[in-house]
Amino acid sequence: MKAVDRELKLRHLTVDEALFRLGQYLDDAFMAGLPSVNIVHGKGIGILRQAVHEALAKHPLVKSYRLGGYGEGDYGVTIVEMANRSRT
């Protein structure tokens, strides 16, 4: 099994590139058994953040997600709780 980092950096990518990488990453993170991951989309004007959140809301391997808090990257990072492997 390949090692999967707990953080995916999507800054400076187009929405299409970012969503493609996000889909692959979520599959890999789930298979690696990671309970949660951080998605770095940056702060900017929020276009990438909005696209990431829309994708996360529909993804079957995502249990929940929220913006990062103080010390986690604030609104430039989304914290994703992965679905439980035994329930999927």
PyMOL Python script that loads the backbone (N, CA, C, O; Angstrom):
from pymol import cmd

cmd.read_pdbstr("""\
ATOM      1  N   MET A   1       0.848  -1.176   0.000  1.00  0.00           N
ATOM      2  CA  MET A   1       0.000   0.000   0.000  1.00  0.00           C
ATOM      3  C   MET A   1       0.893   1.239   0.000  1.00  0.00           C
ATOM      4  O   MET A   1       1.878   1.288   0.738  1.00  0.00           O
ATOM      5  N   LYS A   2       0.566   2.232  -0.810  1.00  0.00           N
ATOM      6  CA  LYS A   2       1.399   3.428  -0.877  1.00  0.00           C
ATOM      7  C   LYS A   2       1.087   4.369   0.282  1.00  0.00           C
ATOM      8  O   LYS A   2      -0.042   4.430   0.769  1.00  0.00           O
ATOM      9  N   ALA A   3       2.102   5.092   0.708  1.00  0.00           N
ATOM     10  CA  ALA A   3       1.939   6.054   1.796  1.00  0.00           C
ATOM     11  C   ALA A   3       1.138   7.251   1.292  1.00  0.00           C
ATOM     12  O   ALA A   3       1.352   7.732   0.179  1.00  0.00           O
ATOM     13  N   VAL A   4       0.226   7.718   2.116  1.00  0.00           N
ATOM     14  CA  VAL A   4      -0.613   8.860   1.758  1.00  0.00           C
ATOM     15  C   VAL A   4      -0.420   9.938   2.817  1.00  0.00           C
ATOM     16  O   VAL A   4      -0.569   9.680   4.012  1.00  0.00           O
ATOM     17  N   ASP A   5      -0.092  11.133   2.377  1.00  0.00           N
ATOM     18  CA  ASP A   5       0.098  12.265   3.278  1.00  0.00           C
ATOM     19  C   ASP A   5      -1.260  12.703   3.827  1.00  0.00           C
ATOM     20  O   ASP A   5      -2.279  12.539   3.156  1.00  0.00           O
ATOM     21  N   ARG A   6      -1.283  13.254   5.027  1.00  0.00           N
ATOM     22  CA  ARG A   6      -2.536  13.735   5.621  1.00  0.00           C
ATOM     23  C   ARG A   6      -2.967  15.072   5.030  1.00  0.00           C
ATOM     24  O   ARG A   6      -4.037  15.572   5.375  1.00  0.00           O
ATOM     25  N   GLU A   7      -2.173  15.656   4.158  1.00  0.00           N
ATOM     26  CA  GLU A   7      -2.490  16.975   3.628  1.00  0.00           C
ATOM     27  C   GLU A   7      -2.365  16.982   2.109  1.00  0.00           C
ATOM     28  O   GLU A   7      -1.393  16.479   1.545  1.00  0.00           O
ATOM     29  N   LEU A   8      -3.368  17.562   1.462  1.00  0.00           N
ATOM     30  CA  LEU A   8      -3.350  17.737   0.009  1.00  0.00           C
ATOM     31  C   LEU A   8      -3.312  19.228  -0.284  1.00  0.00           C
ATOM     32  O   LEU A   8      -4.179  19.977   0.167  1.00  0.00           O
ATOM     33  N   LYS A   9      -2.312  19.658  -1.038  1.00  0.00           N
ATOM     34  CA  LYS A   9      -2.161  21.072  -1.380  1.00  0.00           C
ATOM     35  C   LYS A   9      -2.709  21.317  -2.781  1.00  0.00           C
ATOM     36  O   LYS A   9      -2.222  20.755  -3.762  1.00  0.00           O
ATOM     37  N   LEU A  10      -3.731  22.166  -2.854  1.00  0.00           N
ATOM     38  CA  LEU A  10      -4.383  22.458  -4.133  1.00  0.00           C
ATOM     39  C   LEU A  10      -4.174  23.903  -4.581  1.00  0.00           C
ATOM     40  O   LEU A  10      -4.649  24.290  -5.649  1.00  0.00           O
ATOM     41  N   ARG A  11      -3.478  24.697  -3.790  1.00  0.00           N
ATOM     42  CA  ARG A  11      -3.270  26.105  -4.142  1.00  0.00           C
ATOM     43  C   ARG A  11      -2.622  26.222  -5.519  1.00  0.00           C
ATOM     44  O   ARG A  11      -1.785  25.403  -5.899  1.00  0.00           O
ATOM     45  N   HIS A  12      -3.020  27.248  -6.253  1.00  0.00           N
ATOM     46  CA  HIS A  12      -2.466  27.601  -7.564  1.00  0.00           C
ATOM     47  C   HIS A  12      -2.894  26.645  -8.679  1.00  0.00           C
ATOM     48  O   HIS A  12      -2.343  26.708  -9.778  1.00  0.00           O
ATOM     49  N   LEU A  13      -3.855  25.770  -8.425  1.00  0.00           N
ATOM     50  CA  LEU A  13      -4.381  24.891  -9.469  1.00  0.00           C
ATOM     51  C   LEU A  13      -5.686  25.464  -9.994  1.00  0.00           C
ATOM     52  O   LEU A  13      -6.344  26.252  -9.314  1.00  0.00           O
ATOM     53  N   THR A  14      -6.061  25.067 -11.207  1.00  0.00           N
ATOM     54  CA  THR A  14      -7.389  25.425 -11.698  1.00  0.00           C
ATOM     55  C   THR A  14      -8.406  24.573 -10.944  1.00  0.00           C
ATOM     56  O   THR A  14      -8.044  23.580 -10.313  1.00  0.00           O
ATOM     57  N   VAL A  15      -9.661  24.956 -11.009  1.00  0.00           N
ATOM     58  CA  VAL A  15     -10.713  24.177 -10.350  1.00  0.00           C
ATOM     59  C   VAL A  15     -10.735  22.756 -10.898  1.00  0.00           C
ATOM     60  O   VAL A  15     -10.824  21.800 -10.126  1.00  0.00           O
ATOM     61  N   ASP A  16     -10.656  22.602 -12.209  1.00  0.00           N
ATOM     62  CA  ASP A  16     -10.688  21.260 -12.803  1.00  0.00           C
ATOM     63  C   ASP A  16      -9.521  20.404 -12.330  1.00  0.00           C
ATOM     64  O   ASP A  16      -9.707  19.240 -11.974  1.00  0.00           O
ATOM     65  N   GLU A  17      -8.318  20.974 -12.324  1.00  0.00           N
ATOM     66  CA  GLU A  17      -7.143  20.231 -11.847  1.00  0.00           C
ATOM     67  C   GLU A  17      -7.305  19.844 -10.378  1.00  0.00           C
ATOM     68  O   GLU A  17      -7.016  18.714  -9.984  1.00  0.00           O
ATOM     69  N   ALA A  18      -7.767  20.794  -9.587  1.00  0.00           N
ATOM     70  CA  ALA A  18      -7.918  20.558  -8.149  1.00  0.00           C
ATOM     71  C   ALA A  18      -8.948  19.475  -7.866  1.00  0.00           C
ATOM     72  O   ALA A  18      -8.717  18.612  -7.020  1.00  0.00           O
ATOM     73  N   LEU A  19     -10.074  19.505  -8.555  1.00  0.00           N
ATOM     74  CA  LEU A  19     -11.115  18.508  -8.311  1.00  0.00           C
ATOM     75  C   LEU A  19     -10.672  17.119  -8.748  1.00  0.00           C
ATOM     76  O   LEU A  19     -11.026  16.128  -8.110  1.00  0.00           O
ATOM     77  N   PHE A  20      -9.907  17.037  -9.822  1.00  0.00           N
ATOM     78  CA  PHE A  20      -9.378  15.747 -10.262  1.00  0.00           C
ATOM     79  C   PHE A  20      -8.450  15.172  -9.189  1.00  0.00           C
ATOM     80  O   PHE A  20      -8.569  14.007  -8.810  1.00  0.00           O
ATOM     81  N   ARG A  21      -7.525  16.007  -8.705  1.00  0.00           N
ATOM     82  CA  ARG A  21      -6.585  15.553  -7.665  1.00  0.00           C
ATOM     83  C   ARG A  21      -7.311  15.215  -6.363  1.00  0.00           C
ATOM     84  O   ARG A  21      -6.955  14.259  -5.675  1.00  0.00           O
ATOM     85  N   LEU A  22      -8.330  16.007  -6.032  1.00  0.00           N
ATOM     86  CA  LEU A  22      -9.094  15.764  -4.810  1.00  0.00           C
ATOM     87  C   LEU A  22      -9.771  14.400  -4.848  1.00  0.00           C
ATOM     88  O   LEU A  22      -9.724  13.659  -3.866  1.00  0.00           O
ATOM     89  N   GLY A  23     -10.394  14.066  -5.961  1.00  0.00           N
ATOM     90  CA  GLY A  23     -11.064  12.769  -6.086  1.00  0.00           C
ATOM     91  C   GLY A  23     -10.104  11.610  -5.905  1.00  0.00           C
ATOM     92  O   GLY A  23     -10.399  10.659  -5.181  1.00  0.00           O
ATOM     93  N   GLN A  24      -8.964  11.688  -6.556  1.00  0.00           N
ATOM     94  CA  GLN A  24      -7.952  10.635  -6.413  1.00  0.00           C
ATOM     95  C   GLN A  24      -7.443  10.552  -4.978  1.00  0.00           C
ATOM     96  O   GLN A  24      -7.287   9.466  -4.421  1.00  0.00           O
ATOM     97  N   TYR A  25      -7.191  11.710  -4.397  1.00  0.00           N
ATOM     98  CA  TYR A  25      -6.639  11.764  -3.045  1.00  0.00           C
ATOM     99  C   TYR A  25      -7.610  11.172  -2.022  1.00  0.00           C
ATOM    100  O   TYR A  25      -7.192  10.417  -1.145  1.00  0.00           O
ATOM    101  N   LEU A  26      -8.890  11.502  -2.123  1.00  0.00           N
ATOM    102  CA  LEU A  26      -9.864  10.973  -1.164  1.00  0.00           C
ATOM    103  C   LEU A  26      -9.940   9.454  -1.241  1.00  0.00           C
ATOM    104  O   LEU A  26     -10.049   8.782  -0.215  1.00  0.00           O
ATOM    105  N   ASP A  27      -9.882   8.917  -2.440  1.00  0.00           N
ATOM    106  CA  ASP A  27      -9.869   7.453  -2.599  1.00  0.00           C
ATOM    107  C   ASP A  27      -8.632   6.855  -1.928  1.00  0.00           C
ATOM    108  O   ASP A  27      -8.728   5.863  -1.206  1.00  0.00           O
ATOM    109  N   ASP A  28      -7.473   7.464  -2.173  1.00  0.00           N
ATOM    110  CA  ASP A  28      -6.222   6.971  -1.590  1.00  0.00           C
ATOM    111  C   ASP A  28      -6.239   7.081  -0.062  1.00  0.00           C
ATOM    112  O   ASP A  28      -5.812   6.162   0.635  1.00  0.00           O
ATOM    113  N   ALA A  29      -6.735   8.210   0.452  1.00  0.00           N
ATOM    114  CA  ALA A  29      -6.786   8.422   1.903  1.00  0.00           C
ATOM    115  C   ALA A  29      -7.708   7.405   2.566  1.00  0.00           C
ATOM    116  O   ALA A  29      -7.402   6.888   3.641  1.00  0.00           O
ATOM    117  N   PHE A  30      -8.822   7.124   1.932  1.00  0.00           N
ATOM    118  CA  PHE A  30      -9.763   6.137   2.465  1.00  0.00           C
ATOM    119  C   PHE A  30      -9.122   4.755   2.501  1.00  0.00           C
ATOM    120  O   PHE A  30      -9.199   4.054   3.510  1.00  0.00           O
ATOM    121  N   MET A  31      -8.492   4.369   1.400  1.00  0.00           N
ATOM    122  CA  MET A  31      -7.857   3.050   1.333  1.00  0.00           C
ATOM    123  C   MET A  31      -6.698   2.923   2.327  1.00  0.00           C
ATOM    124  O   MET A  31      -6.410   1.829   2.810  1.00  0.00           O
ATOM    125  N   ALA A  32      -6.038   4.040   2.629  1.00  0.00           N
ATOM    126  CA  ALA A  32      -4.937   4.032   3.594  1.00  0.00           C
ATOM    127  C   ALA A  32      -5.443   4.038   5.036  1.00  0.00           C
ATOM    128  O   ALA A  32      -4.661   3.893   5.975  1.00  0.00           O
ATOM    129  N   GLY A  33      -6.743   4.205   5.204  1.00  0.00           N
ATOM    130  CA  GLY A  33      -7.324   4.190   6.542  1.00  0.00           C
ATOM    131  C   GLY A  33      -7.144   5.468   7.338  1.00  0.00           C
ATOM    132  O   GLY A  33      -7.216   5.451   8.567  1.00  0.00           O
ATOM    133  N   LEU A  34      -6.907   6.587   6.644  1.00  0.00           N
ATOM    134  CA  LEU A  34      -6.750   7.855   7.353  1.00  0.00           C
ATOM    135  C   LEU A  34      -8.103   8.311   7.899  1.00  0.00           C
ATOM    136  O   LEU A  34      -9.076   8.361   7.147  1.00  0.00           O
ATOM    137  N   PRO A  35      -8.186   8.643   9.180  1.00  0.00           N
ATOM    138  CA  PRO A  35      -9.467   9.071   9.744  1.00  0.00           C
ATOM    139  C   PRO A  35      -9.853  10.490   9.341  1.00  0.00           C
ATOM    140  O   PRO A  35     -11.038  10.814   9.254  1.00  0.00           O
ATOM    141  N   SER A  36      -8.852  11.336   9.095  1.00  0.00           N
ATOM    142  CA  SER A  36      -9.125  12.705   8.662  1.00  0.00           C
ATOM    143  C   SER A  36      -7.952  13.213   7.831  1.00  0.00           C
ATOM    144  O   SER A  36      -6.826  12.730   7.951  1.00  0.00           O
ATOM    145  N   VAL A  37      -8.244  14.194   6.989  1.00  0.00           N
ATOM    146  CA  VAL A  37      -7.224  14.785   6.125  1.00  0.00           C
ATOM    147  C   VAL A  37      -7.446  16.288   6.046  1.00  0.00           C
ATOM    148  O   VAL A  37      -8.537  16.781   6.332  1.00  0.00           O
ATOM    149  N   ASN A  38      -6.405  17.009   5.656  1.00  0.00           N
ATOM    150  CA  ASN A  38      -6.473  18.454   5.472  1.00  0.00           C
ATOM    151  C   ASN A  38      -6.341  18.772   3.988  1.00  0.00           C
ATOM    152  O   ASN A  38      -5.432  18.284   3.316  1.00  0.00           O
ATOM    153  N   ILE A  39      -7.249  19.586   3.490  1.00  0.00           N
ATOM    154  CA  ILE A  39      -7.210  20.033   2.104  1.00  0.00           C
ATOM    155  C   ILE A  39      -6.842  21.516   2.109  1.00  0.00           C
ATOM    156  O   ILE A  39      -7.599  22.342   2.619  1.00  0.00           O
ATOM    157  N   VAL A  40      -5.687  21.854   1.544  1.00  0.00           N
ATOM    158  CA  VAL A  40      -5.221  23.241   1.503  1.00  0.00           C
ATOM    159  C   VAL A  40      -5.637  23.838   0.164  1.00  0.00           C
ATOM    160  O   VAL A  40      -5.081  23.490  -0.878  1.00  0.00           O
ATOM    161  N   HIS A  41      -6.617  24.737   0.197  1.00  0.00           N
ATOM    162  CA  HIS A  41      -7.106  25.385  -1.022  1.00  0.00           C
ATOM    163  C   HIS A  41      -6.737  26.852  -1.064  1.00  0.00           C
ATOM    164  O   HIS A  41      -6.933  27.507  -2.088  1.00  0.00           O
ATOM    165  N   GLY A  42      -6.208  27.381   0.021  1.00  0.00           N
ATOM    166  CA  GLY A  42      -5.827  28.783   0.079  1.00  0.00           C
ATOM    167  C   GLY A  42      -7.003  29.671   0.447  1.00  0.00           C
ATOM    168  O   GLY A  42      -8.153  29.234   0.467  1.00  0.00           O
ATOM    169  N   LYS A  43      -6.691  30.921   0.735  1.00  0.00           N
ATOM    170  CA  LYS A  43      -7.728  31.856   1.179  1.00  0.00           C
ATOM    171  C   LYS A  43      -8.340  32.599  -0.006  1.00  0.00           C
ATOM    172  O   LYS A  43      -9.543  32.481  -0.242  1.00  0.00           O
ATOM    173  N   GLY A  44      -7.572  33.335  -0.731  1.00  0.00           N
ATOM    174  CA  GLY A  44      -8.021  34.014  -1.949  1.00  0.00           C
ATOM    175  C   GLY A  44      -9.445  34.538  -1.905  1.00  0.00           C
ATOM    176  O   GLY A  44      -9.911  35.017  -0.871  1.00  0.00           O
ATOM    177  N   ILE A  45     -10.139  34.441  -3.051  1.00  0.00           N
ATOM    178  CA  ILE A  45     -11.520  34.923  -3.124  1.00  0.00           C
ATOM    179  C   ILE A  45     -12.532  33.793  -2.955  1.00  0.00           C
ATOM    180  O   ILE A  45     -13.739  34.027  -3.014  1.00  0.00           O
ATOM    181  N   GLY A  46     -12.055  32.589  -2.749  1.00  0.00           N
ATOM    182  CA  GLY A  46     -12.940  31.498  -2.370  1.00  0.00           C
ATOM    183  C   GLY A  46     -13.475  30.609  -3.469  1.00  0.00           C
ATOM    184  O   GLY A  46     -14.281  29.721  -3.195  1.00  0.00           O
ATOM    185  N   ILE A  47     -13.054  30.817  -4.707  1.00  0.00           N
ATOM    186  CA  ILE A  47     -13.578  29.999  -5.805  1.00  0.00           C
ATOM    187  C   ILE A  47     -13.169  28.542  -5.638  1.00  0.00           C
ATOM    188  O   ILE A  47     -14.002  27.646  -5.776  1.00  0.00           O
ATOM    189  N   LEU A  48     -11.911  28.301  -5.345  1.00  0.00           N
ATOM    190  CA  LEU A  48     -11.428  26.931  -5.169  1.00  0.00           C
ATOM    191  C   LEU A  48     -12.038  26.305  -3.917  1.00  0.00           C
ATOM    192  O   LEU A  48     -12.429  25.138  -3.936  1.00  0.00           O
ATOM    193  N   ARG A  49     -12.122  27.067  -2.836  1.00  0.00           N
ATOM    194  CA  ARG A  49     -12.735  26.567  -1.600  1.00  0.00           C
ATOM    195  C   ARG A  49     -14.179  26.136  -1.851  1.00  0.00           C
ATOM    196  O   ARG A  49     -14.598  25.071  -1.398  1.00  0.00           O
ATOM    197  N   GLN A  50     -14.927  26.946  -2.559  1.00  0.00           N
ATOM    198  CA  GLN A  50     -16.328  26.627  -2.843  1.00  0.00           C
ATOM    199  C   GLN A  50     -16.436  25.352  -3.678  1.00  0.00           C
ATOM    200  O   GLN A  50     -17.278  24.499  -3.397  1.00  0.00           O
ATOM    201  N   ALA A  51     -15.597  25.217  -4.694  1.00  0.00           N
ATOM    202  CA  ALA A  51     -15.626  24.018  -5.541  1.00  0.00           C
ATOM    203  C   ALA A  51     -15.260  22.773  -4.736  1.00  0.00           C
ATOM    204  O   ALA A  51     -15.876  21.720  -4.902  1.00  0.00           O
ATOM    205  N   VAL A  52     -14.262  22.893  -3.867  1.00  0.00           N
ATOM    206  CA  VAL A  52     -13.855  21.766  -3.019  1.00  0.00           C
ATOM    207  C   VAL A  52     -15.001  21.376  -2.094  1.00  0.00           C
ATOM    208  O   VAL A  52     -15.298  20.189  -1.952  1.00  0.00           O
ATOM    209  N   HIS A  53     -15.645  22.346  -1.468  1.00  0.00           N
ATOM    210  CA  HIS A  53     -16.751  22.045  -0.552  1.00  0.00           C
ATOM    211  C   HIS A  53     -17.928  21.400  -1.278  1.00  0.00           C
ATOM    212  O   HIS A  53     -18.563  20.495  -0.738  1.00  0.00           O
ATOM    213  N   GLU A  54     -18.222  21.849  -2.482  1.00  0.00           N
ATOM    214  CA  GLU A  54     -19.306  21.226  -3.257  1.00  0.00           C
ATOM    215  C   GLU A  54     -18.973  19.775  -3.572  1.00  0.00           C
ATOM    216  O   GLU A  54     -19.847  18.910  -3.505  1.00  0.00           O
ATOM    217  N   ALA A  55     -17.723  19.500  -3.914  1.00  0.00           N
ATOM    218  CA  ALA A  55     -17.310  18.121  -4.207  1.00  0.00           C
ATOM    219  C   ALA A  55     -17.346  17.263  -2.948  1.00  0.00           C
ATOM    220  O   ALA A  55     -17.787  16.114  -2.996  1.00  0.00           O
ATOM    221  N   LEU A  56     -16.890  17.804  -1.829  1.00  0.00           N
ATOM    222  CA  LEU A  56     -16.891  17.051  -0.572  1.00  0.00           C
ATOM    223  C   LEU A  56     -18.307  16.715  -0.124  1.00  0.00           C
ATOM    224  O   LEU A  56     -18.551  15.634   0.411  1.00  0.00           O
ATOM    225  N   ALA A  57     -19.233  17.631  -0.341  1.00  0.00           N
ATOM    226  CA  ALA A  57     -20.623  17.414   0.081  1.00  0.00           C
ATOM    227  C   ALA A  57     -21.251  16.223  -0.630  1.00  0.00           C
ATOM    228  O   ALA A  57     -22.164  15.593  -0.096  1.00  0.00           O
ATOM    229  N   LYS A  58     -20.772  15.911  -1.826  1.00  0.00           N
ATOM    230  CA  LYS A  58     -21.343  14.815  -2.621  1.00  0.00           C
ATOM    231  C   LYS A  58     -20.517  13.536  -2.582  1.00  0.00           C
ATOM    232  O   LYS A  58     -20.954  12.502  -3.088  1.00  0.00           O
ATOM    233  N   HIS A  59     -19.337  13.595  -1.989  1.00  0.00           N
ATOM    234  CA  HIS A  59     -18.428  12.444  -2.059  1.00  0.00           C
ATOM    235  C   HIS A  59     -18.819  11.372  -1.044  1.00  0.00           C
ATOM    236  O   HIS A  59     -18.963  11.678   0.139  1.00  0.00           O
ATOM    237  N   PRO A  60     -18.993  10.125  -1.477  1.00  0.00           N
ATOM    238  CA  PRO A  60     -19.455   9.061  -0.570  1.00  0.00           C
ATOM    239  C   PRO A  60     -18.448   8.653   0.506  1.00  0.00           C
ATOM    240  O   PRO A  60     -18.834   8.012   1.483  1.00  0.00           O
ATOM    241  N   LEU A  61     -17.180   9.002   0.355  1.00  0.00           N
ATOM    242  CA  LEU A  61     -16.177   8.618   1.346  1.00  0.00           C
ATOM    243  C   LEU A  61     -15.940   9.697   2.398  1.00  0.00           C
ATOM    244  O   LEU A  61     -15.093   9.536   3.277  1.00  0.00           O
ATOM    245  N   VAL A  62     -16.688  10.796   2.310  1.00  0.00           N
ATOM    246  CA  VAL A  62     -16.536  11.910   3.244  1.00  0.00           C
ATOM    247  C   VAL A  62     -17.677  11.883   4.253  1.00  0.00           C
ATOM    248  O   VAL A  62     -18.851  11.934   3.883  1.00  0.00           O
ATOM    249  N   LYS A  63     -17.320  11.802   5.523  1.00  0.00           N
ATOM    250  CA  LYS A  63     -18.329  11.823   6.593  1.00  0.00           C
ATOM    251  C   LYS A  63     -18.744  13.258   6.895  1.00  0.00           C
ATOM    252  O   LYS A  63     -19.934  13.555   7.000  1.00  0.00           O
ATOM    253  N   SER A  64     -17.755  14.154   7.037  1.00  0.00           N
ATOM    254  CA  SER A  64     -18.034  15.560   7.312  1.00  0.00           C
ATOM    255  C   SER A  64     -16.807  16.392   6.951  1.00  0.00           C
ATOM    256  O   SER A  64     -15.719  15.864   6.724  1.00  0.00           O
ATOM    257  N   TYR A  65     -17.013  17.702   6.904  1.00  0.00           N
ATOM    258  CA  TYR A  65     -15.899  18.616   6.641  1.00  0.00           C
ATOM    259  C   TYR A  65     -16.208  19.961   7.268  1.00  0.00           C
ATOM    260  O   TYR A  65     -17.364  20.312   7.502  1.00  0.00           O
ATOM    261  N   ARG A  66     -15.143  20.706   7.533  1.00  0.00           N
ATOM    262  CA  ARG A  66     -15.274  22.037   8.126  1.00  0.00           C
ATOM    263  C   ARG A  66     -14.037  22.854   7.780  1.00  0.00           C
ATOM    264  O   ARG A  66     -12.988  22.302   7.447  1.00  0.00           O
ATOM    265  N   LEU A  67     -14.170  24.156   7.860  1.00  0.00           N
ATOM    266  CA  LEU A  67     -13.006  25.014   7.672  1.00  0.00           C
ATOM    267  C   LEU A  67     -12.066  24.857   8.858  1.00  0.00           C
ATOM    268  O   LEU A  67     -12.497  24.582   9.978  1.00  0.00           O
ATOM    269  N   GLY A  68     -10.796  25.032   8.599  1.00  0.00           N
ATOM    270  CA  GLY A  68      -9.811  24.957   9.668  1.00  0.00           C
ATOM    271  C   GLY A  68     -10.002  26.085  10.657  1.00  0.00           C
ATOM    272  O   GLY A  68     -10.487  27.161  10.306  1.00  0.00           O
ATOM    273  N   GLY A  69      -9.624  25.837  11.875  1.00  0.00           N
ATOM    274  CA  GLY A  69      -9.690  26.848  12.916  1.00  0.00           C
ATOM    275  C   GLY A  69      -8.338  27.509  13.110  1.00  0.00           C
ATOM    276  O   GLY A  69      -7.416  27.317  12.318  1.00  0.00           O
ATOM    277  N   TYR A  70      -8.236  28.284  14.167  1.00  0.00           N
ATOM    278  CA  TYR A  70      -6.986  28.951  14.508  1.00  0.00           C
ATOM    279  C   TYR A  70      -5.904  27.891  14.705  1.00  0.00           C
ATOM    280  O   TYR A  70      -6.098  26.937  15.458  1.00  0.00           O
ATOM    281  N   GLY A  71      -4.780  28.054  14.040  1.00  0.00           N
ATOM    282  CA  GLY A  71      -3.683  27.106  14.147  1.00  0.00           C
ATOM    283  C   GLY A  71      -3.797  25.928  13.192  1.00  0.00           C
ATOM    284  O   GLY A  71      -2.878  25.113  13.108  1.00  0.00           O
ATOM    285  N   GLU A  72      -4.911  25.823  12.469  1.00  0.00           N
ATOM    286  CA  GLU A  72      -5.111  24.732  11.498  1.00  0.00           C
ATOM    287  C   GLU A  72      -5.033  25.231  10.061  1.00  0.00           C
ATOM    288  O   GLU A  72      -5.084  24.437   9.121  1.00  0.00           O
ATOM    289  N   GLY A  73      -4.911  26.545   9.888  1.00  0.00           N
ATOM    290  CA  GLY A  73      -4.891  27.117   8.553  1.00  0.00           C
ATOM    291  C   GLY A  73      -6.071  28.026   8.285  1.00  0.00           C
ATOM    292  O   GLY A  73      -6.228  28.547   7.180  1.00  0.00           O
ATOM    293  N   ASP A  74      -6.901  28.215   9.300  1.00  0.00           N
ATOM    294  CA  ASP A  74      -8.081  29.073   9.180  1.00  0.00           C
ATOM    295  C   ASP A  74      -8.895  28.698   7.945  1.00  0.00           C
ATOM    296  O   ASP A  74      -9.011  27.519   7.609  1.00  0.00           O
ATOM    297  N   TYR A  75      -9.457  29.695   7.273  1.00  0.00           N
ATOM    298  CA  TYR A  75     -10.337  29.399   6.142  1.00  0.00           C
ATOM    299  C   TYR A  75      -9.584  29.063   4.854  1.00  0.00           C
ATOM    300  O   TYR A  75     -10.202  28.947   3.795  1.00  0.00           O
ATOM    301  N   GLY A  76      -8.279  28.909   4.926  1.00  0.00           N
ATOM    302  CA  GLY A  76      -7.493  28.460   3.777  1.00  0.00           C
ATOM    303  C   GLY A  76      -7.345  26.948   3.719  1.00  0.00           C
ATOM    304  O   GLY A  76      -6.761  26.406   2.780  1.00  0.00           O
ATOM    305  N   VAL A  77      -7.882  26.267   4.737  1.00  0.00           N
ATOM    306  CA  VAL A  77      -7.778  24.809   4.845  1.00  0.00           C
ATOM    307  C   VAL A  77      -9.145  24.242   5.203  1.00  0.00           C
ATOM    308  O   VAL A  77      -9.886  24.834   5.987  1.00  0.00           O
ATOM    309  N   THR A  78      -9.469  23.106   4.632  1.00  0.00           N
ATOM    310  CA  THR A  78     -10.674  22.379   5.018  1.00  0.00           C
ATOM    311  C   THR A  78     -10.251  21.061   5.648  1.00  0.00           C
ATOM    312  O   THR A  78      -9.443  20.320   5.088  1.00  0.00           O
ATOM    313  N   ILE A  79     -10.807  20.781   6.820  1.00  0.00           N
ATOM    314  CA  ILE A  79     -10.538  19.545   7.547  1.00  0.00           C
ATOM    315  C   ILE A  79     -11.648  18.558   7.182  1.00  0.00           C
ATOM    316  O   ILE A  79     -12.832  18.857   7.341  1.00  0.00           O
ATOM    317  N   VAL A  80     -11.258  17.392   6.697  1.00  0.00           N
ATOM    318  CA  VAL A  80     -12.223  16.389   6.230  1.00  0.00           C
ATOM    319  C   VAL A  80     -12.162  15.163   7.132  1.00  0.00           C
ATOM    320  O   VAL A  80     -11.090  14.600   7.351  1.00  0.00           O
ATOM    321  N   GLU A  81     -13.306  14.756   7.649  1.00  0.00           N
ATOM    322  CA  GLU A  81     -13.404  13.497   8.384  1.00  0.00           C
ATOM    323  C   GLU A  81     -13.859  12.437   7.385  1.00  0.00           C
ATOM    324  O   GLU A  81     -14.908  12.566   6.754  1.00  0.00           O
ATOM    325  N   MET A  82     -13.059  11.402   7.257  1.00  0.00           N
ATOM    326  CA  MET A  82     -13.355  10.346   6.294  1.00  0.00           C
ATOM    327  C   MET A  82     -14.416   9.393   6.845  1.00  0.00           C
ATOM    328  O   MET A  82     -14.547   9.224   8.057  1.00  0.00           O
ATOM    329  N   ALA A  83     -15.165   8.780   5.941  1.00  0.00           N
ATOM    330  CA  ALA A  83     -16.147   7.774   6.335  1.00  0.00           C
ATOM    331  C   ALA A  83     -15.424   6.586   6.958  1.00  0.00           C
ATOM    332  O   ALA A  83     -14.260   6.326   6.652  1.00  0.00           O
ATOM    333  N   ASN A  84     -16.107   5.883   7.814  1.00  0.00           N
ATOM    334  CA  ASN A  84     -15.557   4.696   8.462  1.00  0.00           C
ATOM    335  C   ASN A  84     -15.447   3.579   7.434  1.00  0.00           C
ATOM    336  O   ASN A  84     -16.417   3.288   6.734  1.00  0.00           O
ATOM    337  N   ARG A  85     -14.293   2.956   7.334  1.00  0.00           N
ATOM    338  CA  ARG A  85     -14.078   1.894   6.332  1.00  0.00           C
ATOM    339  C   ARG A  85     -15.017   0.723   6.523  1.00  0.00           C
ATOM    340  O   ARG A  85     -15.402   0.085   5.543  1.00  0.00           O
ATOM    341  N   SER A  86     -15.394   0.423   7.737  1.00  0.00           N
ATOM    342  CA  SER A  86     -16.254  -0.741   7.975  1.00  0.00           C
ATOM    343  C   SER A  86     -17.693  -0.493   7.559  1.00  0.00           C
ATOM    344  O   SER A  86     -18.470  -1.439   7.423  1.00  0.00           O
ATOM    345  N   ARG A  87     -18.064   0.782   7.355  1.00  0.00           N
ATOM    346  CA  ARG A  87     -19.444   1.098   7.003  1.00  0.00           C
ATOM    347  C   ARG A  87     -19.647   1.328   5.517  1.00  0.00           C
ATOM    348  O   ARG A  87     -20.778   1.570   5.096  1.00  0.00           O
ATOM    349  N   THR A  88     -18.600   1.264   4.703  1.00  0.00           N
ATOM    350  CA  THR A  88     -18.761   1.508   3.272  1.00  0.00           C
ATOM    351  C   THR A  88     -18.629   0.267   2.464  1.00  0.00           C
ATOM    352  O   THR A  88     -18.740   0.313   1.239  1.00  0.00           O
TER     353      THR A  88
END
""", "prot")
cmd.dss("prot")
cmd.show_as("cartoon", "prot")
cmd.util.cbc("prot")
cmd.orient("prot")
